[in-house]
Amino acid sequence: MPRTPQNPERRRDQLLDCAQALFFEQGYEATTVNHILQRSGLSKGGFYHYFASKEDILEAIVARVAERSVAQVNDLVEQDNGDALTRLNAFLRRSRQLKLETAPQLRPLFSVIFSPGHQSLFHRINQANMTLVGPLLARLIQQGIEEGRFQVPDATAAAEIIMQLGASTYDAVGRAVDAQGTPEAKAANQALERRLQFQGLAIDRILGLPDGSIRYIDPGFVEALMRLLDDTAE
């Protein structure tokens, strides 16, 4: 009896599931493409049909998590309840919650993404995230413009600039991730928290809001996130 061909998207997801499990179990660097093939039962030709390299798999895993996270914040944008600033702060609050929820599954990957030599991978992932989140953020900003609350000429451009601010924290996040489990961890966490607080202030200025209008970070958020990402804590 001939085998029924499997849905390509389903097969790709299974491949990502296998790779993600291996990255978590034995680390990204220690996992080879052959390990992934053995776990998935896929041929080498089948693997390269979906991905050009192990780094491409890493990028796809992070992108998949981002897509699922965006689906969980999209309802806040779709709902028409409240002014733009209230909805934007709710959007940012949900985004912070999702970062904490997804941190454990991304923990084996963070040290790779934020290590020397992988900055281009980070920027590829960030660009994909901007494509997903940018339109949602632009819609909230457009509402604020129409309400006369946000003083910006172009909602899409403002959303892109705000998201680029997030990308600018690459070095600070990398230092914090690398410092976990060392005496420098507290100072690195505090430096990152100050950077994010300043980022919230910058968003206020971009949108023409009074300082402190945007609640970009909660006290203790960085400490909680880094604790979840610390692979030396177990």
C-alpha positions in Angstrom: 0.0 0.0 0.0 1.6 3.3 -1.0 2.4 5.8 1.7 0.3 8.9 2.0 2.5 12.0 1.5 2.7 14.1 4.6 1.7 17.8 4.5 4.9 19.8 3.9 4.1 22.3 6.6 3.4 19.6 9.1 6.7 17.9 8.2 8.5 21.2 8.6 7.0 21.7 12.0 8.0 18.2 13.1 11.5 18.9 12.0 11.6 22.1 14.0 10.2 20.2 17.0 13.0 17.7 16.8 15.7 20.3 16.5 14.3 22.4 19.3 14.2 19.4 21.6 17.8 18.5 20.8 18.9 22.1 21.3 17.3 22.1 24.7 18.7 18.6 25.7 22.3 19.0 24.5 22.8 22.6 23.4 22.9 24.2 20.0 26.6 23.9 19.4 26.7 20.2 20.4 23.8 19.4 18.1 24.6 18.5 14.5 22.4 18.2 11.4 22.9 14.4 11.6 21.5 14.4 15.1 18.4 16.2 13.8 18.1 13.7 11.0 18.3 10.7 13.3 15.7 12.2 15.7 13.3 13.2 12.9 13.8 10.2 10.6 14.2 12.5 7.7 16.8 12.1 4.9 19.6 14.6 4.3 17.9 15.6 1.1 14.6 16.1 2.9 16.3 18.3 5.5 17.9 20.5 2.9 14.6 20.8 1.1 13.4 22.8 4.1 16.6 24.4 5.5 20.0 25.4 4.2 21.8 25.1 7.5 21.4 24.5 11.2 21.4 28.3 11.7 18.4 28.5 9.4 16.6 26.1 11.8 17.5 28.2 14.7 16.1 31.3 13.0 12.9 29.3 12.1 12.4 28.2 15.7 12.6 31.7 17.0 10.3 33.0 14.2 7.7 30.3 15.0 7.7 31.4 18.7 7.3 35.0 17.5 4.4 34.1 15.2 2.6 32.3 18.1 3.2 35.3 20.4 1.9 37.8 17.8 -1.3 35.7 17.5 -1.7 36.2 21.3 -1.4 40.0 21.2 -3.3 40.5 18.0 -6.7 40.4 19.9 -5.6 43.5 21.8 -5.2 45.3 18.5 -8.5 44.0 17.1 -10.5 45.0 20.1 -11.9 48.6 19.9 -12.0 49.4 23.6 -10.0 52.3 25.1 -7.8 55.1 23.8 -4.6 54.4 21.9 -2.3 55.0 24.9 -4.2 52.5 27.1 -4.2 49.9 24.3 -0.5 50.5 23.5 0.4 50.0 27.2 -1.7 46.9 27.3 0.0 45.6 24.1 3.4 46.2 25.7 2.4 44.5 29.0 1.1 41.4 27.1 4.4 41.3 25.1 6.4 41.3 28.3 4.3 38.5 29.7 4.9 36.5 26.6 8.6 37.0 26.8 8.6 35.5 30.3 6.4 32.6 29.2 8.5 31.7 26.2 11.9 32.3 27.8 12.3 28.7 29.1 11.9 27.1 25.6 14.3 29.7 24.1 16.9 29.5 26.8 19.3 27.2 24.9 19.2 29.5 21.9 19.8 32.9 23.6 23.4 32.3 24.4 23.9 31.5 20.7 22.0 34.4 19.3 23.7 36.9 21.6 27.2 35.5 21.2 30.0 37.0 19.0 29.7 36.0 15.4 25.9 35.7 15.4 24.8 39.3 15.1 23.7 38.8 11.6 21.4 36.0 12.7 19.9 38.4 15.4 19.2 41.0 12.8 17.5 38.5 10.5 15.3 37.4 13.4 14.6 41.0 14.3 13.7 41.8 10.8 11.2 38.9 10.7 9.8 40.1 14.0 9.4 43.6 12.7 7.4 42.3 9.7 5.0 40.5 12.1 4.7 43.1 14.9 5.2 46.4 12.9 1.7 46.5 11.4 0.1 45.9 14.7 2.1 48.7 16.4 1.4 51.0 13.5 -2.3 50.5 13.9 -2.2 51.5 17.5 -0.1 54.6 16.7 -2.5 55.5 13.9 -5.3 55.5 16.4 -3.3 57.8 18.6 -2.7 60.2 15.7 -6.4 60.3 14.9 -7.2 61.0 18.5 -4.7 63.9 18.5 -2.7 62.2 21.3 0.4 61.0 19.3 2.3 63.8 17.6 3.9 61.9 14.7 3.4 62.4 10.9 3.6 58.7 9.9 2.4 55.8 12.0 4.3 53.2 10.0 7.6 55.1 10.2 7.1 55.6 13.9 6.5 51.9 14.5 9.6 51.0 12.5 11.8 53.5 14.5 10.4 52.2 17.8 11.2 48.6 16.9 14.7 49.6 15.8 15.2 50.9 19.3 14.6 47.4 20.5 17.2 46.0 18.2 19.7 48.6 19.6 19.7 46.7 22.9 21.5 43.7 21.3 24.8 44.4 23.1 23.2 45.1 26.5 21.1 41.9 26.3 24.2 39.9 25.2 26.2 41.1 28.2 23.4 40.3 30.6 22.9 36.8 29.2 26.6 36.1 29.2 27.0 37.4 32.8 24.4 35.1 34.4 25.9 32.8 37.0 28.8 35.2 37.5 29.4 38.0 40.0 28.8 40.5 37.2 25.2 39.3 36.7 23.5 41.9 39.0 25.4 44.9 37.4 24.6 43.6 33.9 21.0 43.2 34.7 20.8 46.7 36.2 22.5 48.1 33.1 20.0 46.4 30.8 17.1 47.6 32.9 18.3 51.2 32.7 18.7 50.8 29.0 15.1 49.6 28.7 13.8 52.4 30.9 15.5 54.9 28.7 14.0 53.2 25.7 10.5 53.8 27.2 11.4 57.5 27.6 12.6 57.6 24.0 9.2 56.2 22.8 7.4 58.9 24.8 9.5 61.5 22.9 8.9 59.9 19.5 5.1 59.9 20.1 5.1 63.4 21.6 3.9 62.2 25.0 4.7 63.4 28.5 7.6 61.5 30.0 6.5 58.3 31.8 3.3 57.8 29.6 4.7 54.6 28.1 5.1 51.8 30.6 7.8 49.9 28.7 9.2 47.9 31.5 8.1 46.7 35.0 10.4 46.8 38.0 12.1 43.4 38.3 11.3 42.3 34.7 14.9 42.0 33.6 15.8 40.0 36.7 12.9 37.6 36.2 13.7 37.2 32.5 17.4 36.6 33.1 16.6 34.0 35.8 14.5 32.1 33.3 17.3 32.3 30.7 20.1 31.3 33.1 21.3 27.8 32.1 23.5 27.7 35.2 20.5 27.9 37.6 19.6 24.3 37.4 
